[in-house]
């Protein structure tokens, strides 16, 4: 399942990131990597707010689809 399909306020663990190296490095810099817990806090039109390592980030749905949980 991808993060785009995740339920709100449920903690998931990142299994894999299926994106190119640049996107993977960007997500790693946010603390989003394999084995790390992530929670979807809110959904907007084409964006979602996620919580990773006690920080909140706004990502678009295309990026959320690359994060497998």
N, CA, C and O atoms as a Tripos MOL2 file, in Angstrom:
@<TRIPOS>MOLECULE
protein
  276   275    69     0     0
PROTEIN
NO_CHARGES

@<TRIPOS>ATOM
      1 N           0.8580   -1.1740    0.0000 N.3       1 UNK1
      2 CA          0.0000    0.0000    0.0000 C.3       1 UNK1
      3 C           0.9030    1.2340    0.0000 C.2       1 UNK1
      4 O           1.9870    1.2240    0.5830 O.2       1 UNK1
      5 N           0.4430    2.2900   -0.6570 N.am      2 UNK2
      6 CA          1.2140    3.5330   -0.6670 C.3       2 UNK2
      7 C           0.6810    4.4880    0.3950 C.2       2 UNK2
      8 O          -0.4230    4.3140    0.9090 O.2       2 UNK2
      9 N           1.4720    5.4850    0.7090 N.am      3 UNK3
     10 CA          1.0680    6.4740    1.6970 C.3       3 UNK3
     11 C          -0.1540    7.2620    1.2210 C.2       3 UNK3
     12 O          -0.9210    7.7670    2.0410 O.2       3 UNK3
     13 N          -0.3380    7.3700   -0.0860 N.am      4 UNK4
     14 CA         -1.4990    8.0800   -0.6310 C.3       4 UNK4
     15 C          -2.8050    7.3950   -0.2400 C.2       4 UNK4
     16 O          -3.8480    8.0470   -0.1830 O.2       4 UNK4
     17 N          -2.7630    6.0880    0.0300 N.am      5 UNK5
     18 CA         -3.9590    5.3220    0.3880 C.3       5 UNK5
     19 C          -4.1160    5.1210    1.8870 C.2       5 UNK5
     20 O          -5.0670    4.4770    2.3290 O.2       5 UNK5
     21 N          -3.2000    5.6610    2.6690 N.am      6 UNK6
     22 CA         -3.2030    5.4390    4.1120 C.3       6 UNK6
     23 C          -4.3470    6.1830    4.7910 C.2       6 UNK6
     24 O          -4.7950    7.2300    4.3240 O.2       6 UNK6
     25 N          -4.8100    5.6170    5.9060 N.am      7 UNK7
     26 CA         -5.8670    6.2490    6.6880 C.3       7 UNK7
     27 C          -5.2890    7.3630    7.5540 C.2       7 UNK7
     28 O          -4.1170    7.3350    7.9290 O.2       7 UNK7
     29 N          -6.1300    8.3370    7.8630 N.am      8 UNK8
     30 CA         -5.7090    9.4490    8.7060 C.3       8 UNK8
     31 C          -5.4180    8.9790   10.1230 C.2       8 UNK8
     32 O          -6.0610    8.0630   10.6340 O.2       8 UNK8
     33 N          -4.4450    9.6190   10.7430 N.am      9 UNK9
     34 CA         -4.0970    9.4140   12.1610 C.3       9 UNK9
     35 C          -3.7520    7.9700   12.5210 C.2       9 UNK9
     36 O          -3.8970    7.5670   13.6750 O.2       9 UNK9
     37 N          -3.2950    7.1880   11.5400 N.am     10 UNK10
     38 CA         -2.8440    5.8300   11.7910 C.3      10 UNK10
     39 C          -1.3530    5.7630   11.5140 C.2      10 UNK10
     40 O          -0.8900    6.2250   10.4710 O.2      10 UNK10
     41 N          -0.6000    5.1910   12.4440 N.am     11 UNK11
     42 CA          0.8390    5.1120   12.2630 C.3      11 UNK11
     43 C           1.1930    3.9310   11.3650 C.2      11 UNK11
     44 O           0.7470    2.8070   11.5930 O.2      11 UNK11
     45 N           1.9910    4.2000   10.3540 N.am     12 UNK12
     46 CA          2.4920    3.1890    9.4330 C.3      12 UNK12
     47 C           4.0110    3.2290    9.4670 C.2      12 UNK12
     48 O           4.6020    4.1920    9.9560 O.2      12 UNK12
     49 N           4.6290    2.2000    8.9560 N.am     13 UNK13
     50 CA          6.0830    2.1690    8.8380 C.3      13 UNK13
     51 C           6.4620    2.1420    7.3690 C.2      13 UNK13
     52 O           5.8870    1.3830    6.5880 O.2      13 UNK13
     53 N           7.4170    2.9580    6.9970 N.am     14 UNK14
     54 CA          7.8790    3.0180    5.6190 C.3      14 UNK14
     55 C           8.5730    1.6980    5.2950 C.2      14 UNK14
     56 O           9.5140    1.2940    5.9800 O.2      14 UNK14
     57 N           8.0990    1.0310    4.2430 N.am     15 UNK15
     58 CA          8.7160   -0.2230    3.8100 C.3      15 UNK15
     59 C           9.7470    0.0300    2.7250 C.2      15 UNK15
     60 O          10.8210   -0.5720    2.7060 O.2      15 UNK15
     61 N           9.3930    0.9450    1.8130 N.am     16 UNK16
     62 CA         10.2490    1.1510    0.6430 C.3      16 UNK16
     63 C           9.8680    2.4800   -0.0030 C.2      16 UNK16
     64 O           8.7280    2.9320    0.1020 O.2      16 UNK16
     65 N          10.8270    3.0900   -0.6620 N.am     17 UNK17
     66 CA         10.5560    4.2910   -1.4540 C.3      17 UNK17
     67 C          10.8970    3.9570   -2.8970 C.2      17 UNK17
     68 O          12.0470    3.6690   -3.2260 O.2      17 UNK17
     69 N           9.8890    3.9990   -3.7490 N.am     18 UNK18
     70 CA         10.0800    3.6270   -5.1540 C.3      18 UNK18
     71 C          10.1330    4.8840   -6.0100 C.2      18 UNK18
     72 O           9.1900    5.2110   -6.7310 O.2      18 UNK18
     73 N          11.2590    5.5790   -5.9130 N.am     19 UNK19
     74 CA         11.4570    6.8150   -6.6720 C.3      19 UNK19
     75 C          12.9130    6.8850   -7.1100 C.2      19 UNK19
     76 O          13.7280    6.0470   -6.7250 O.2      19 UNK19
     77 N          13.2330    7.8850   -7.9130 N.am     20 UNK20
     78 CA         14.6230    8.0320   -8.3460 C.3      20 UNK20
     79 C          15.5010    8.4880   -7.1770 C.2      20 UNK20
     80 O          14.9970    8.8180   -6.1030 O.2      20 UNK20
     81 N          16.7900    8.5040   -7.3940 N.am     21 UNK21
     82 CA         17.7400    8.8130   -6.3220 C.3      21 UNK21
     83 C          17.5440   10.2000   -5.7220 C.2      21 UNK21
     84 O          17.6990   10.3830   -4.5140 O.2      21 UNK21
     85 N          17.2060   11.1690   -6.5560 N.am     22 UNK22
     86 CA         17.0280   12.5410   -6.0560 C.3      22 UNK22
     87 C          15.8620   12.6320   -5.0720 C.2      22 UNK22
     88 O          15.9840   13.2510   -4.0160 O.2      22 UNK22
     89 N          14.7480   12.0230   -5.4150 N.am     23 UNK23
     90 CA         13.5730   12.0220   -4.5350 C.3      23 UNK23
     91 C          13.8640   11.2250   -3.2730 C.2      23 UNK23
     92 O          13.4790   11.6310   -2.1760 O.2      23 UNK23
     93 N          14.5420   10.0940   -3.4230 N.am     24 UNK24
     94 CA         14.8810    9.2650   -2.2680 C.3      24 UNK24
     95 C          15.7850   10.0310   -1.3000 C.2      24 UNK24
     96 O          15.5860    9.9620   -0.0870 O.2      24 UNK24
     97 N          16.7710   10.7540   -1.8200 N.am     25 UNK25
     98 CA         17.6510   11.5630   -0.9620 C.3      25 UNK25
     99 C          16.8710   12.6710   -0.2760 C.2      25 UNK25
    100 O          17.1170   12.9650    0.8940 O.2      25 UNK25
    101 N          15.9260   13.2960   -0.9920 N.am     26 UNK26
    102 CA         15.1080   14.3490   -0.4030 C.3      26 UNK26
    103 C          14.2880   13.7990    0.7590 C.2      26 UNK26
    104 O          14.2610   14.3950    1.8360 O.2      26 UNK26
    105 N          13.6300   12.6810    0.5520 N.am     27 UNK27
    106 CA         12.8280   12.0750    1.6180 C.3      27 UNK27
    107 C          13.7060   11.6450    2.7880 C.2      27 UNK27
    108 O          13.3000   11.7660    3.9440 O.2      27 UNK27
    109 N          14.9010   11.1450    2.4990 N.am     28 UNK28
    110 CA         15.8320   10.7630    3.5570 C.3      28 UNK28
    111 C          16.2170   11.9770    4.3910 C.2      28 UNK28
    112 O          16.3630   11.8740    5.6090 O.2      28 UNK28
    113 N          16.3840   13.1280    3.7410 N.am     29 UNK29
    114 CA         16.7350   14.3520    4.4780 C.3      29 UNK29
    115 C          15.6010   14.7980    5.4060 C.2      29 UNK29
    116 O          15.8440   15.4880    6.3960 O.2      29 UNK29
    117 N          14.3710   14.4060    5.0890 N.am     30 UNK30
    118 CA         13.2270   14.7060    5.9580 C.3      30 UNK30
    119 C          13.0890   13.6780    7.0790 C.2      30 UNK30
    120 O          12.3090   13.8770    8.0110 O.2      30 UNK30
    121 N          13.8310   12.5940    6.9930 N.am     31 UNK31
    122 CA         13.7300   11.5340    7.9920 C.3      31 UNK31
    123 C          12.7950   10.4280    7.5660 C.2      31 UNK31
    124 O          12.4350    9.5730    8.3760 O.2      31 UNK31
    125 N          12.4000   10.4310    6.3210 N.am     32 UNK32
    126 CA         11.4660    9.4370    5.7950 C.3      32 UNK32
    127 C          12.2570    8.3780    5.0380 C.2      32 UNK32
    128 O          12.6170    8.5740    3.8770 O.2      32 UNK32
    129 N          12.5260    7.2510    5.7030 N.am     33 UNK33
    130 CA         13.2650    6.1550    5.0970 C.3      33 UNK33
    131 C          12.7560    4.8390    5.6570 C.2      33 UNK33
    132 O          11.9590    4.8190    6.5950 O.2      33 UNK33
    133 N          13.2090    3.7690    5.0900 N.am     34 UNK34
    134 CA         12.7150    2.4330    5.4460 C.3      34 UNK34
    135 C          12.7960    2.1750    6.9430 C.2      34 UNK34
    136 O          13.8320    2.3990    7.5690 O.2      34 UNK34
    137 N          11.6820    1.6970    7.5110 N.am     35 UNK35
    138 CA         11.6050    1.3800    8.9270 C.3      35 UNK35
    139 C          11.1420    2.5220    9.8050 C.2      35 UNK35
    140 O          10.8870    2.3140   10.9910 O.2      35 UNK35
    141 N          11.0270    3.7080    9.2660 N.am     36 UNK36
    142 CA         10.6430    4.8940   10.0410 C.3      36 UNK36
    143 C           9.1180    5.0140   10.1150 C.2      36 UNK36
    144 O           8.4400    4.8380    9.1030 O.2      36 UNK36
    145 N           8.5680    5.3140   11.3040 N.am     37 UNK37
    146 CA          7.1140    5.5110   11.4010 C.3      37 UNK37
    147 C           6.6810    6.8290   10.7520 C.2      37 UNK37
    148 O           7.3720    7.8430   10.8500 O.2      37 UNK37
    149 N           5.5340    6.7910   10.0940 N.am     38 UNK38
    150 CA          4.9750    7.9740    9.4350 C.3      38 UNK38
    151 C           3.4600    7.9500    9.6300 C.2      38 UNK38
    152 O           2.8400    6.8870    9.6020 O.2      38 UNK38
    153 N           2.8720    9.1270    9.8280 N.am     39 UNK39
    154 CA          1.4300    9.2530   10.0510 C.3      39 UNK39
    155 C           0.8710   10.3150    9.1190 C.2      39 UNK39
    156 O           1.4570   11.3880    8.9720 O.2      39 UNK39
    157 N          -0.2680   10.0200    8.4840 N.am     40 UNK40
    158 CA         -0.9670   11.0200    7.6770 C.3      40 UNK40
    159 C          -1.8310   11.8340    8.6290 C.2      40 UNK40
    160 O          -2.7240   11.2940    9.2820 O.2      40 UNK40
    161 N          -1.5640   13.1310    8.7070 N.am     41 UNK41
    162 CA         -2.2620   14.0130    9.6410 C.3      41 UNK41
    163 C          -3.5080   14.6220    8.9970 C.2      41 UNK41
    164 O          -4.5560   14.7230    9.6350 O.2      41 UNK41
    165 N          -3.3910   15.0260    7.7320 N.am     42 UNK42
    166 CA         -4.5210   15.6710    7.0450 C.3      42 UNK42
    167 C          -4.3810   15.4810    5.5410 C.2      42 UNK42
    168 O          -3.2900   15.2430    5.0230 O.2      42 UNK42
    169 N          -5.5090   15.5920    4.8600 N.am     43 UNK43
    170 CA         -5.5290   15.5520    3.3970 C.3      43 UNK43
    171 C          -6.1660   16.8240    2.8830 C.2      43 UNK43
    172 O          -7.1660   17.2980    3.4210 O.2      43 UNK43
    173 N          -5.5780   17.3680    1.8430 N.am     44 UNK44
    174 CA         -6.1410   18.5100    1.1210 C.3      44 UNK44
    175 C          -6.4730   18.0190   -0.2870 C.2      44 UNK44
    176 O          -6.5080   16.8110   -0.5190 O.2      44 UNK44
    177 N          -6.7160   18.9280   -1.2290 N.am     45 UNK45
    178 CA         -7.0510   18.5100   -2.5910 C.3      45 UNK45
    179 C          -6.0140   17.5460   -3.1720 C.2      45 UNK45
    180 O          -6.2890   16.3550   -3.3200 O.2      45 UNK45
    181 N          -4.8510   18.0440   -3.4930 N.am     46 UNK46
    182 CA         -3.8070   17.2190   -4.0890 C.3      46 UNK46
    183 C          -2.5880   17.0960   -3.1880 C.2      46 UNK46
    184 O          -1.5070   16.7340   -3.6520 O.2      46 UNK46
    185 N          -2.7530   17.3930   -1.9130 N.am     47 UNK47
    186 CA         -1.6500   17.3510   -0.9620 C.3      47 UNK47
    187 C          -2.0640   16.6040    0.2890 C.2      47 UNK47
    188 O          -3.2450   16.3460    0.5220 O.2      47 UNK47
    189 N          -1.0740   16.2660    1.0810 N.am     48 UNK48
    190 CA         -1.3500   15.6940    2.3850 C.3      48 UNK48
    191 C          -0.2860   16.1660    3.3560 C.2      48 UNK48
    192 O           0.8450   16.4620    2.9700 O.2      48 UNK48
    193 N          -0.6660   16.2310    4.6240 N.am     49 UNK49
    194 CA          0.2610   16.5900    5.6860 C.3      49 UNK49
    195 C           0.6400   15.3040    6.3940 C.2      49 UNK49
    196 O          -0.2200   14.5520    6.8540 O.2      49 UNK49
    197 N           1.9560   15.0600    6.4750 N.am     50 UNK50
    198 CA          2.4350   13.8570    7.1520 C.3      50 UNK50
    199 C           3.2980   14.2410    8.3410 C.2      50 UNK50
    200 O           3.8940   15.3170    8.3790 O.2      50 UNK50
    201 N           3.3500   13.3500    9.2990 N.am     51 UNK51
    202 CA          4.1820   13.5390   10.4740 C.3      51 UNK51
    203 C           5.2910   12.4960   10.4540 C.2      51 UNK51
    204 O           5.0350   11.2920   10.4350 O.2      51 UNK51
    205 N           6.5360   12.9890   10.4600 N.am     52 UNK52
    206 CA          7.7150   12.1260   10.4740 C.3      52 UNK52
    207 C           8.6720   12.6890   11.5070 C.2      52 UNK52
    208 O           9.0430   13.8610   11.4340 O.2      52 UNK52
    209 N           9.0770   11.8720   12.4700 N.am     53 UNK53
    210 CA         10.0440   12.2980   13.5000 C.3      53 UNK53
    211 C           9.6080   13.5960   14.1870 C.2      53 UNK53
    212 O          10.4050   14.5260   14.3050 O.2      53 UNK53
    213 N           8.3840   13.6660   14.6300 N.am     54 UNK54
    214 CA          7.8350   14.8250   15.3460 C.3      54 UNK54
    215 C           7.8590   16.1130   14.5340 C.2      54 UNK54
    216 O           7.8170   17.2010   15.1090 O.2      54 UNK54
    217 N           7.9240   16.0140   13.2220 N.am     55 UNK55
    218 CA          7.8420   17.1770   12.3410 C.3      55 UNK55
    219 C           6.7230   16.9160   11.3360 C.2      55 UNK55
    220 O           6.4230   15.7670   11.0090 O.2      55 UNK55
    221 N           6.1170   17.9840   10.8560 N.am     56 UNK56
    222 CA          5.0410   17.8470    9.8760 C.3      56 UNK56
    223 C           5.4750   18.4280    8.5490 C.2      56 UNK56
    224 O           6.0990   19.4870    8.4880 O.2      56 UNK56
    225 N           5.1330   17.7140    7.4800 N.am     57 UNK57
    226 CA          5.5030   18.1310    6.1330 C.3      57 UNK57
    227 C           4.2890   18.0410    5.2300 C.2      57 UNK57
    228 O           3.4420   17.1640    5.3940 O.2      57 UNK57
    229 N           4.2130   18.9540    4.2800 N.am     58 UNK58
    230 CA          3.1620   18.9520    3.2750 C.3      58 UNK58
    231 C           3.7590   18.3790    1.9950 C.2      58 UNK58
    232 O           4.6900   18.9550    1.4330 O.2      58 UNK58
    233 N           3.2270   17.2480    1.5300 N.am     59 UNK59
    234 CA          3.7240   16.6330    0.3000 C.3      59 UNK59
    235 C           2.5640   16.4600   -0.6660 C.2      59 UNK59
    236 O           1.4050   16.3960   -0.2550 O.2      59 UNK59
    237 N           2.8860   16.3840   -1.9650 N.am     60 UNK60
    238 CA          1.8210   16.1820   -2.9420 C.3      60 UNK60
    239 C           1.5330   14.6850   -3.0860 C.2      60 UNK60
    240 O           2.3110   13.8420   -2.6390 O.2      60 UNK60
    241 N           0.4160   14.3800   -3.7090 N.am     61 UNK61
    242 CA         -0.0280   12.9870   -3.8230 C.3      61 UNK61
    243 C           0.9220   12.1530   -4.6810 C.2      61 UNK61
    244 O           1.0770   10.9570   -4.4300 O.2      61 UNK61
    245 N           1.5570   12.7510   -5.6820 N.am     62 UNK62
    246 CA          2.4930   12.0090   -6.5050 C.3      62 UNK62
    247 C           3.6800   11.5240   -5.6880 C.2      62 UNK62
    248 O           4.1520   10.4040   -5.8810 O.2      62 UNK62
    249 N           4.1640   12.3620   -4.7760 N.am     63 UNK63
    250 CA          5.2480   11.9650   -3.8890 C.3      63 UNK63
    251 C           4.7720   10.9160   -2.8920 C.2      63 UNK63
    252 O           5.5120    9.9860   -2.5730 O.2      63 UNK63
    253 N           3.5570   11.0540   -2.4040 N.am     64 UNK64
    254 CA          2.9910   10.0800   -1.4610 C.3      64 UNK64
    255 C           2.8540    8.7130   -2.1050 C.2      64 UNK64
    256 O           2.9530    7.6980   -1.4160 O.2      64 UNK64
    257 N           2.6280    8.6630   -3.4040 N.am     65 UNK65
    258 CA          2.4800    7.3860   -4.0970 C.3      65 UNK65
    259 C           3.8070    6.6400   -4.2330 C.2      65 UNK65
    260 O           3.8090    5.4480   -4.5410 O.2      65 UNK65
    261 N           4.9240    7.3120   -4.0100 N.am     66 UNK66
    262 CA          6.2280    6.6430   -4.0990 C.3      66 UNK66
    263 C           6.6360    6.0210   -2.7630 C.2      66 UNK66
    264 O           7.6030    5.2610   -2.7070 O.2      66 UNK66
    265 N           5.9120    6.3330   -1.6930 N.am     67 UNK67
    266 CA          6.2580    5.8260   -0.3700 C.3      67 UNK67
    267 C           5.3760    4.6240   -0.0430 C.2      67 UNK67
    268 O           4.1660    4.7560    0.1370 O.2      67 UNK67
    269 N           5.9960    3.4690    0.0280 N.am     68 UNK68
    270 CA          5.2820    2.2360    0.3440 C.3      68 UNK68
    271 C           5.2770    2.0250    1.8420 C.2      68 UNK68
    272 O           6.3190    2.1190    2.4900 O.2      68 UNK68
    273 N           4.0910    1.7360    2.4070 N.am     69 UNK69
    274 CA          3.9580    1.5200    3.8500 C.3      69 UNK69
    275 C           3.3830    0.1400    4.1060 C.2      69 UNK69
    276 O           3.1890   -0.2440    5.2590 O.2      69 UNK69
@<TRIPOS>BOND
     1     1     2 1
     2     2     3 1
     3     3     4 2
     4     3     5 am
     5     5     6 1
     6     6     7 1
     7     7     8 2
     8     7     9 am
     9     9    10 1
    10    10    11 1
    11    11    12 2
    12    11    13 am
    13    13    14 1
    14    14    15 1
    15    15    16 2
    16    15    17 am
    17    17    18 1
    18    18    19 1
    19    19    20 2
    20    19    21 am
    21    21    22 1
    22    22    23 1
    23    23    24 2
    24    23    25 am
    25    25    26 1
    26    26    27 1
    27    27    28 2
    28    27    29 am
    29    29    30 1
    30    30    31 1
    31    31    32 2
    32    31    33 am
    33    33    34 1
    34    34    35 1
    35    35    36 2
    36    35    37 am
    37    37    38 1
    38    38    39 1
    39    39    40 2
    40    39    41 am
    41    41    42 1
    42    42    43 1
    43    43    44 2
    44    43    45 am
    45    45    46 1
    46    46    47 1
    47    47    48 2
    48    47    49 am
    49    49    50 1
    50    50    51 1
    51    51    52 2
    52    51    53 am
    53    53    54 1
    54    54    55 1
    55    55    56 2
    56    55    57 am
    57    57    58 1
    58    58    59 1
    59    59    60 2
    60    59    61 am
    61    61    62 1
    62    62    63 1
    63    63    64 2
    64    63    65 am
    65    65    66 1
    66    66    67 1
    67    67    68 2
    68    67    69 am
    69    69    70 1
    70    70    71 1
    71    71    72 2
    72    71    73 am
    73    73    74 1
    74    74    75 1
    75    75    76 2
    76    75    77 am
    77    77    78 1
    78    78    79 1
    79    79    80 2
    80    79    81 am
    81    81    82 1
    82    82    83 1
    83    83    84 2
    84    83    85 am
    85    85    86 1
    86    86    87 1
    87    87    88 2
    88    87    89 am
    89    89    90 1
    90    90    91 1
    91    91    92 2
    92    91    93 am
    93    93    94 1
    94    94    95 1
    95    95    96 2
    96    95    97 am
    97    97    98 1
    98    98    99 1
    99    99   100 2
   100    99   101 am
   101   101   102 1
   102   102   103 1
   103   103   104 2
   104   103   105 am
   105   105   106 1
   106   106   107 1
   107   107   108 2
   108   107   109 am
   109   109   110 1
   110   110   111 1
   111   111   112 2
   112   111   113 am
   113   113   114 1
   114   114   115 1
   115   115   116 2
   116   115   117 am
   117   117   118 1
   118   118   119 1
   119   119   120 2
   120   119   121 am
   121   121   122 1
   122   122   123 1
   123   123   124 2
   124   123   125 am
   125   125   126 1
   126   126   127 1
   127   127   128 2
   128   127   129 am
   129   129   130 1
   130   130   131 1
   131   131   132 2
   132   131   133 am
   133   133   134 1
   134   134   135 1
   135   135   136 2
   136   135   137 am
   137   137   138 1
   138   138   139 1
   139   139   140 2
   140   139   141 am
   141   141   142 1
   142   142   143 1
   143   143   144 2
   144   143   145 am
   145   145   146 1
   146   146   147 1
   147   147   148 2
   148   147   149 am
   149   149   150 1
   150   150   151 1
   151   151   152 2
   152   151   153 am
   153   153   154 1
   154   154   155 1
   155   155   156 2
   156   155   157 am
   157   157   158 1
   158   158   159 1
   159   159   160 2
   160   159   161 am
   161   161   162 1
   162   162   163 1
   163   163   164 2
   164   163   165 am
   165   165   166 1
   166   166   167 1
   167   167   168 2
   168   167   169 am
   169   169   170 1
   170   170   171 1
   171   171   172 2
   172   171   173 am
   173   173   174 1
   174   174   175 1
   175   175   176 2
   176   175   177 am
   177   177   178 1
   178   178   179 1
   179   179   180 2
   180   179   181 am
   181   181   182 1
   182   182   183 1
   183   183   184 2
   184   183   185 am
   185   185   186 1
   186   186   187 1
   187   187   188 2
   188   187   189 am
   189   189   190 1
   190   190   191 1
   191   191   192 2
   192   191   193 am
   193   193   194 1
   194   194   195 1
   195   195   196 2
   196   195   197 am
   197   197   198 1
   198   198   199 1
   199   199   200 2
   200   199   201 am
   201   201   202 1
   202   202   203 1
   203   203   204 2
   204   203   205 am
   205   205   206 1
   206   206   207 1
   207   207   208 2
   208   207   209 am
   209   209   210 1
   210   210   211 1
   211   211   212 2
   212   211   213 am
   213   213   214 1
   214   214   215 1
   215   215   216 2
   216   215   217 am
   217   217   218 1
   218   218   219 1
   219   219   220 2
   220   219   221 am
   221   221   222 1
   222   222   223 1
   223   223   224 2
   224   223   225 am
   225   225   226 1
   226   226   227 1
   227   227   228 2
   228   227   229 am
   229   229   230 1
   230   230   231 1
   231   231   232 2
   232   231   233 am
   233   233   234 1
   234   234   235 1
   235   235   236 2
   236   235   237 am
   237   237   238 1
   238   238   239 1
   239   239   240 2
   240   239   241 am
   241   241   242 1
   242   242   243 1
   243   243   244 2
   244   243   245 am
   245   245   246 1
   246   246   247 1
   247   247   248 2
   248   247   249 am
   249   249   250 1
   250   250   251 1
   251   251   252 2
   252   251   253 am
   253   253   254 1
   254   254   255 1
   255   255   256 2
   256   255   257 am
   257   257   258 1
   258   258   259 1
   259   259   260 2
   260   259   261 am
   261   261   262 1
   262   262   263 1
   263   263   264 2
   264   263   265 am
   265   265   266 1
   266   266   267 1
   267   267   268 2
   268   267   269 am
   269   269   270 1
   270   270   271 1
   271   271   272 2
   272   271   273 am
   273   273   274 1
   274   274   275 1
   275   275   276 2
@<TRIPOS>SUBSTRUCTURE
     1 UNK1         2 RESIDUE 1 A UNK
     2 UNK2         6 RESIDUE 1 A UNK
     3 UNK3        10 RESIDUE 1 A UNK
     4 UNK4        14 RESIDUE 1 A UNK
     5 UNK5        18 RESIDUE 1 A UNK
     6 UNK6        22 RESIDUE 1 A UNK
     7 UNK7        26 RESIDUE 1 A UNK
     8 UNK8        30 RESIDUE 1 A UNK
     9 UNK9        34 RESIDUE 1 A UNK
    10 UNK10       38 RESIDUE 1 A UNK
    11 UNK11       42 RESIDUE 1 A UNK
    12 UNK12       46 RESIDUE 1 A UNK
    13 UNK13       50 RESIDUE 1 A UNK
    14 UNK14       54 RESIDUE 1 A UNK
    15 UNK15       58 RESIDUE 1 A UNK
    16 UNK16       62 RESIDUE 1 A UNK
    17 UNK17       66 RESIDUE 1 A UNK
    18 UNK18       70 RESIDUE 1 A UNK
    19 UNK19       74 RESIDUE 1 A UNK
    20 UNK20       78 RESIDUE 1 A UNK
    21 UNK21       82 RESIDUE 1 A UNK
    22 UNK22       86 RESIDUE 1 A UNK
    23 UNK23       90 RESIDUE 1 A UNK
    24 UNK24       94 RESIDUE 1 A UNK
    25 UNK25       98 RESIDUE 1 A UNK
    26 UNK26      102 RESIDUE 1 A UNK
    27 UNK27      106 RESIDUE 1 A UNK
    28 UNK28      110 RESIDUE 1 A UNK
    29 UNK29      114 RESIDUE 1 A UNK
    30 UNK30      118 RESIDUE 1 A UNK
    31 UNK31      122 RESIDUE 1 A UNK
    32 UNK32      126 RESIDUE 1 A UNK
    33 UNK33      130 RESIDUE 1 A UNK
    34 UNK34      134 RESIDUE 1 A UNK
    35 UNK35      138 RESIDUE 1 A UNK
    36 UNK36      142 RESIDUE 1 A UNK
    37 UNK37      146 RESIDUE 1 A UNK
    38 UNK38      150 RESIDUE 1 A UNK
    39 UNK39      154 RESIDUE 1 A UNK
    40 UNK40      158 RESIDUE 1 A UNK
    41 UNK41      162 RESIDUE 1 A UNK
    42 UNK42      166 RESIDUE 1 A UNK
    43 UNK43      170 RESIDUE 1 A UNK
    44 UNK44      174 RESIDUE 1 A UNK
    45 UNK45      178 RESIDUE 1 A UNK
    46 UNK46      182 RESIDUE 1 A UNK
    47 UNK47      186 RESIDUE 1 A UNK
    48 UNK48      190 RESIDUE 1 A UNK
    49 UNK49      194 RESIDUE 1 A UNK
    50 UNK50      198 RESIDUE 1 A UNK
    51 UNK51      202 RESIDUE 1 A UNK
    52 UNK52      206 RESIDUE 1 A UNK
    53 UNK53      210 RESIDUE 1 A UNK
    54 UNK54      214 RESIDUE 1 A UNK
    55 UNK55      218 RESIDUE 1 A UNK
    56 UNK56      222 RESIDUE 1 A UNK
    57 UNK57      226 RESIDUE 1 A UNK
    58 UNK58      230 RESIDUE 1 A UNK
    59 UNK59      234 RESIDUE 1 A UNK
    60 UNK60      238 RESIDUE 1 A UNK
    61 UNK61      242 RESIDUE 1 A UNK
    62 UNK62      246 RESIDUE 1 A UNK
    63 UNK63      250 RESIDUE 1 A UNK
    64 UNK64      254 RESIDUE 1 A UNK
    65 UNK65      258 RESIDUE 1 A UNK
    66 UNK66      262 RESIDUE 1 A UNK
    67 UNK67      266 RESIDUE 1 A UNK
    68 UNK68      270 RESIDUE 1 A UNK
    69 UNK69      274 RESIDUE 1 A UNK
